[in-house]
Amino acid sequence: MKLAALLLALAPFAALAQTKPAPLLPPADPAIQKLVDEISAKNLEADVRKLVSFGTRHTLSDTQSPTRGIGAARNYVRDEFLKYSKAGGGRMTVEMDTFTVKPDGRRINKPVLMANVLATLPGTDPTDTRIILVSGHIDSRVSDVMNATADAPGANDDGSGTVLVMELARVLAGQKFPCTLKFVAVQGEEQGLYGSGHLAERAKKENWNLIAMLNNDIVGNSHGFDPVINDATQVRVFSEGVPANETPEQAKVRRQLSSENDAPSRQLARYIQRTAQLYGRGHKVALEYRPDRFLRGGDHTPFNQQGFAAVRFTEMNEDYTHQHQDLRTEKSRPYGDVIEGMDFAYLRRNAGINLATMASLALAPAAPAKVEVLTADLTNRTQLRWQAPATGAKPSGYVVLVRETSAPQWQQRIPVSGLTTDLNISKDNFIFGVVSVDAAGHESVTVLPVVGR
């Protein structure tokens, strides 16, 4: 029965038997694994403890004190970025990206000068315009979102995401990649996604070729509550299936292809999962086919709204008694986002998947352009064509990914040369994607073909 089941599962791909078989994953790069292994749980913990020591990081809190409030926290992250840059040879630049938010009648009751702490590691290839961004939010809160004076440790929400960004900047500051990497601690998430909204608008205005935005928010705890579930082996990645800024013409194409499960953000999420299989040392990515959790939001959302591929990393099992809570004890249970609720070995593994994703994307060629499935003829064959990337180095080759229309994950990986391919399977029965690849096997994100003639 097992053999029969296997043959049945492989039957749809029988016509591909003449194609040279290839592993479903590209080869791992030992240099990327080495960088992943340099991530330090001790550094992550030390940075969280420092952030917690500022008492509160509420967006409306003190900006002048050197020891308490959002201002002191921003300065700490900036100064650490500068240290990393100096240790890495000085190529990484650091800025306080400031902006003023007016009272909004909701969670901003006075004009506030906010600042995102942004570090930029420029690419080494002047022809490669791609940008990859990783983020966490530096602000914290308690039960009353307008309470700017009470202690709000924000250890996990989102000290965990902030220190993850810092540790990636530390490890990567001295590295050289063809394209640009950005590391940011954004402000104002709890008050309404203000920092990420500002940065997403800036990216759109300045025409950034932003190919991936990795938002890390609540990624440092492996112990869930209500119900009690402990799982340190997985992290969730949330992604939108239909682009938030979809135009009527794009909607028409989506309906034609039934590609509700293949938006750029969803393809980025699949890329992250595949990368984790290569470099996660058993740590897994659980893909969540939703833009976020119920009743919550995150800093990837403004980037989705501006048309960028953006996803959210969040721990597998949340403990809501440690989120948005006043520090207190009720019925012998402590409430509040304190450092005792964190698992730094778990946070280190989540940081590793972020780093491996950034490095893999940065080392790979840019994705192919104008990918099409040709439909001029009534045939049971599949003809695909595409163009070389418009930016960066020329790929060494390409890979076609294949899955059945009912399958959520890629099932076949077919290396090809040139800018076309002809497969002995029906285009009506499968979903296809094309990626660029370099000589070392680094692959770009997947591009879904549109209909061509």
Secondary structure, 3 states (H helix, E strand, C coil): CHHHHHHHHHHHHHHHCCCCCCCCCCCCCHHHHHHHHCCCHHHHHHHHHHHHCCCECCCCCCCCCCCCCHHHHHHHHHHHHHHHHHHCCCCCEEEEEEEEECCCCCCCCCCEEEEEEEEEECCCCCCCCEEEEEEEECCCCCCCCCCCCCCECCCCCCHHHHHHHHHHHHHHCCCCCCCEEEEEEECCHHHHCHHHHHHHHHHHHCCCEEEEEEEECCCCCCEECCCCEECCCEEEEECCCCCCCCCHHHHHHHHHHCCCCCCHHHHHHHHHHHHHHHHCCCCEEEEECCCCCCCCCCCCHHHHHCCCCEEEEEECCCCHHHCCCCCEEECCEEECCCHHHCCHHHHHHHHHHHHHHHHHHHHCCCCCEEEEEECCCCCCCEEEEEECCCCCCCCCEEEEEEEECCCCCCCEEEEECCCEEEECCCCCCEEEEEEEECCCCCECCCECCEEEC
